[in-house]
Amino acid sequence: MVEPPRLRVQYDAREKMIPILFEKHCKDNFKLKIIPPVKEKDPKPGPIKRPTFQVIDSRGELVAFFNPWGGAECYKDEFKHFFDRMVKKIEKAAEDALDDFKGH
């Protein structure tokens, strides 16, 4: 199944904003690990393969996870204030992209 265009613009916006917001808000204390999509030997038509994003602390522990489809999870309280701010701005970017797509 192919992504509907209205969803694609939202996924694209999230995928673009996650690393931008990470750099802006928390690059000094955490590391962003980008997990590239798995490349299939025999690709089939379907949704665009997209990377996922993990936030790692100085001890190498996973503190949060984001994906372009709108999923996000925070695992450590120390990151919660950054996480909440990022999720809000990521979803705002997705909403704005959808509004632009609809022609508003």
N, C-alpha and C positions, 0 to 999 in steps of 0.2 A: 504494500500500500504506500502510495506517495503522500507526502505531507501536503495538506491543503495550504494554499498560499498565505492565508491569514495566520496560520500557525507558524509557517516558515519565517515570516518577518519577526514574529515574537521570539522564536528560537534563535534567530540570527542576532537580534538585539541583546538577548541574555548572554549568548556566547561572546559577543564583543565586550559587554560591560563587566563581566566577572573579573577578568584580569586588570581592567582599567581601575575598577573600584578597589581591588586588592592593593594595587600599587599606591593608590591615593591614601588609603586608610591604615594599612597594617603591614607594609613591606619591611618595616624596621624590626619587628619582633617575630614575624612568622614567614614561612616560605610557601609559595604557591607551586603545587605540583600539578602539571597538566598531563592528564592521561589521554593519549591519542586514541582515536577509535581503532578497533581491530579491523585490519584489512583482510577481506576474504579472498581466497584464491580464485573462487568462482563467484564474483559479485552478482547479485540479483537486483532487479528494480525494487525500490522501496525508499523509505525515509533516508535523508542525508545522514551519514555517519558523523557524529559530533564528538568532540573531546569532553571529558568530565574534569572537574577541578577539585583538588584536595588541598586543604590548608594544614600545614605541618608546623608544630612548634619547635623550639630550639632543641628539645630532647628527641625529635624525630617522631613524635606522636601525632596522630591524626586528630585535629581539633574541629574540623568542619568539612563539609562536602557540598558542592554545587554542581548542577548540571543545566544545560541549556533548555531542557524541557520544563523547567520550573521547580524541580526538586532541589531541596537544600536541607541540610541537617547540621546542627551544632552539637558537638560531643563534649565540649569543655566550657565551664562557666567563665573562664578567663577570656574567652573569645566572644562571649554572648553579645556584648555591646557593639563590637565590630560587625558581627553576624547580622544582628537585627538591622543595623544601618545599611549594610550591603543588600540584604534581601529587599528592603523597601525600595532602594534605588534601582535594583535590577528589575523588579516588577514594574516600576514607573517607566523604565526604558522600554520594556515589552509593551506596556499600554500605549505609550507614545508612538511606538512603531506601528501598532495596530491602527491607531487613529490616523496616522499618516497614510497607511495602506487604504483605509476606507475613504480617504480624501477629506478628512476634517481639518 
